[in-house]
Amino acid sequence: MADHPAEAPSAPSAARQLRSAEVISVGSELTVGETRDSNAGDLAGDLSRFGVRVGRLTALPDRLDVVRDAFTDALRRSDVLVSTGGLGPTPDDLTRESIAAALGETPTVDPALEQWLRNLWTRRGIAFPTMNLKQAWLIPSATAIPNENGTAPGWWVDTREGRIVIALPGPPREMRPMWHDWVIPRLRARGLGVDHAIRTYRLTGIGESAVADLLGEELLRRENPVVATYARAEAVDVRISAHAETAADGSPGESADVLVESADATVMALLGSYVWGRDDETWAQAIGRRLSAAGWSLSTVEVGTGGTLVGLLGDAPWLGFAEVVAPAALLEILGVSEIAAADPADRARHLAEAVRSAGHSVIGLAVEARESGRDTTVEIAIASPTGTAVDRRTVFMGGQQGRLRAALMAAALLWSSLPPEGGKPV
């Protein structure tokens, strides 16, 4: 939007350290459950990565008093306030009015914004709706944020106390480019966040409550570094995060990296045997590291899983052969019809060996999932040059969740059976 008027916001007279933030999502469609709010999580994730403490994520209906009060309260608590939604032209789009009321300012039509809006309609050859004129509003403390993909410019507001309010439209295709291309560079120029460090470990073979028991309440209640547990669909994560400390006299204290390292030693001593990956690593990446380090390839066959295993592994160069078979078709696959009615463990063993041969791979992996009441019984066989191992597990879920957990269990057993890179643990 080259012709969109947008000047860089001027720095407040007294620079404020931008270390805390809140995110407000405005729209009754959110509070009644008609629309899922993906914006808030994305914004909070970006802010956290810059070392900003995100105190609240709030969804609000299209009510002027509610939104105004939320802005007023948030501006007492946080250095940066980011809102999405409520910037449309209709009477129930009230974010501009709410910010103005919270700051005691009066919005007026900005001539340059008005001309830009009118040009949009002129280019389309249609009359400009008077209702859209509110999208050209600004308050004295606001700077317009260009919107290359819509008709709703955002607001960058510098308050007298040095806090910053950022109002962005709700549609992600409009909000995300404005946030990444325009807002973040200006926040960074203002000194957003602090020296910080984050490390995440991904665990298998242990539940979140057991992880918390091992870590202990004292470690989990520390404020810097922060050690927290998260139960994900594919793993239990332990996240260590820290920000640099400042001594009482204002001199630098311990760095964020040093603080994370100190907690890391404790966490790994307690949980290292369960760790299969770090940060945002996936099972496909973790397995691929070990296979690639050994120069090995893998072939798989899965029965009754709906393809969840190959979905987990993806299109990897080390995956030479991947077969997904419905249980009814088991008699026809890979020349193993003679053992189709055999014991499930024997069947899994034959399938793993057959798929290893069919794919000309070093490792063959077979998974068969069968619903057992509310649970899922899983046979997992891994064929390698040294022999074939078979394991039977029970997943305490049925249906799609049971099939997904069967695939995750197979991935974990496969990973643990492969030699670590260089003979060292992850």
Secondary structure as the mmCIF struct_conf table of DSSP 4:
data_model
#
loop_
_struct_conf.conf_type_id
_struct_conf.id
_struct_conf.beg_label_comp_id
_struct_conf.beg_label_asym_id
_struct_conf.beg_label_seq_id
_struct_conf.end_label_comp_id
_struct_conf.end_label_asym_id
_struct_conf.end_label_seq_id
TURN_TY1_P TURN_TY1_P1 ALA A 2 ASP A 3
BEND BEND1 HIS A 4 HIS A 4
HELX_LH_PP_P HELX_LH_PP_P1 GLU A 7 PRO A 12
BEND BEND2 SER A 13 ALA A 14
STRN STRN1 LEU A 18 LEU A 18
STRN STRN2 SER A 20 VAL A 26
HELX_RH_AL_P HELX_RH_AL_P1 SER A 28 THR A 31
TURN_TY1_P TURN_TY1_P2 VAL A 32 GLY A 33
BEND BEND3 GLU A 34 THR A 35
HELX_RH_AL_P HELX_RH_AL_P2 ASN A 39 ARG A 49
TURN_TY1_P TURN_TY1_P3 PHE A 50 GLY A 51
STRN STRN3 ARG A 53 LEU A 60
BEND BEND4 ASP A 62 ASP A 62
HELX_RH_AL_P HELX_RH_AL_P3 LEU A 64 ARG A 77
BEND BEND5 ASP A 79 ASP A 79
STRN STRN4 VAL A 80 THR A 84
BEND BEND6 GLY A 85 GLY A 85
BEND BEND7 GLY A 88 THR A 90
TURN_TY1_P TURN_TY1_P4 PRO A 91 ASP A 92
HELX_RH_AL_P HELX_RH_AL_P4 THR A 95 LEU A 103
TURN_TY1_P TURN_TY1_P5 GLY A 104 GLY A 104
STRN STRN5 THR A 108 VAL A 109
HELX_RH_AL_P HELX_RH_AL_P5 PRO A 111 ARG A 124
TURN_TY1_P TURN_TY1_P6 GLY A 125 GLY A 125
BEND BEND8 ILE A 126 ILE A 126
HELX_LH_PP_P HELX_LH_PP_P2 ALA A 127 PRO A 129
HELX_RH_3T_P HELX_RH_3T_P1 THR A 130 ALA A 136
STRN STRN6 TRP A 137 LEU A 138
TURN_TY1_P TURN_TY1_P7 PRO A 140 SER A 141
STRN STRN7 ALA A 142 ILE A 145
HELX_LH_PP_P HELX_LH_PP_P3 PRO A 146 PRO A 146
TURN_TY1_P TURN_TY1_P8 GLU A 148 ASN A 149
BEND BEND9 GLY A 150 THR A 151
STRN STRN8 GLY A 154 ASP A 158
TURN_TY1_P TURN_TY1_P9 ARG A 160 GLU A 161
BEND BEND10 GLY A 162 GLY A 162
STRN STRN9 ILE A 164 LEU A 168
BEND BEND11 GLY A 170 PRO A 171
HELX_RH_AL_P HELX_RH_AL_P6 PRO A 172 PRO A 177
HELX_RH_PI_P HELX_RH_PI_P1 MET A 178 VAL A 183
HELX_RH_AL_P HELX_RH_AL_P7 ILE A 184 ALA A 189
TURN_TY1_P TURN_TY1_P10 ARG A 190 GLY A 191
STRN STRN10 LEU A 192 LEU A 192
BEND BEND12 GLY A 193 GLY A 193
BEND BEND13 ASP A 195 ASP A 195
STRN STRN11 HIS A 196 LEU A 203
BEND BEND14 GLY A 205 ILE A 206
HELX_RH_AL_P HELX_RH_AL_P8 GLU A 208 LEU A 215
HELX_RH_AL_P HELX_RH_AL_P9 GLU A 217 LEU A 220
TURN_TY1_P TURN_TY1_P11 ARG A 221 ARG A 221
BEND BEND15 GLU A 223 PRO A 225
STRN STRN12 VAL A 226 ALA A 231
BEND BEND16 ALA A 233 GLU A 234
STRN STRN13 VAL A 236 HIS A 243
STRN STRN14 THR A 246 THR A 246
TURN_TY1_P TURN_TY1_P12 ALA A 248 ASP A 249
BEND BEND17 GLY A 250 GLY A 250
STRN STRN15 PRO A 252 PRO A 252
BEND BEND18 GLU A 254 GLU A 254
HELX_RH_AL_P HELX_RH_AL_P10 ALA A 256 LEU A 271
HELX_RH_3T_P HELX_RH_3T_P2 GLY A 272 TYR A 274
STRN STRN16 VAL A 275 ARG A 278
TURN_TY1_P TURN_TY1_P13 ASP A 279 ASP A 280
HELX_RH_AL_P HELX_RH_AL_P11 TRP A 283 ALA A 294
TURN_TY1_P TURN_TY1_P14 GLY A 295 GLY A 295
STRN STRN17 LEU A 298 VAL A 303
BEND BEND19 GLY A 304 THR A 305
TURN_TY1_P TURN_TY1_P15 GLY A 306 GLY A 307
HELX_RH_AL_P HELX_RH_AL_P12 THR A 308 LEU A 313
BEND BEND20 ASP A 315 ASP A 315
TURN_TY1_P TURN_TY1_P16 PRO A 317 TRP A 318
STRN STRN18 LEU A 319 VAL A 325
HELX_RH_3T_P HELX_RH_3T_P3 PRO A 327 GLU A 332
BEND BEND21 ILE A 333 ILE A 333
TURN_TY1_P TURN_TY1_P17 LEU A 334 GLY A 335
HELX_RH_3T_P HELX_RH_3T_P4 SER A 337 ILE A 339
TURN_TY1_P TURN_TY1_P18 ALA A 340 ALA A 341
BEND BEND22 ALA A 342 ALA A 342
HELX_RH_AL_P HELX_RH_AL_P13 PRO A 344 ALA A 358
TURN_TY1_P TURN_TY1_P19 GLY A 359 HIS A 360
BEND BEND23 VAL A 362 VAL A 362
STRN STRN19 ILE A 363 SER A 372
TURN_TY1_P TURN_TY1_P20 GLY A 373 ARG A 374
STRN STRN20 ASP A 375 SER A 384
TURN_TY1_P TURN_TY1_P21 PRO A 385 THR A 386
STRN STRN21 GLY A 387 VAL A 395
BEND BEND24 PHE A 396 PHE A 396
HELX_RH_AL_P HELX_RH_AL_P14 GLY A 399 SER A 417
BEND BEND25 LEU A 418 LEU A 418
HELX_LH_PP_P HELX_LH_PP_P4 PRO A 419 PRO A 420
HELX_RH_3T_P HELX_RH_3T_P5 GLU A 421 GLY A 423
#
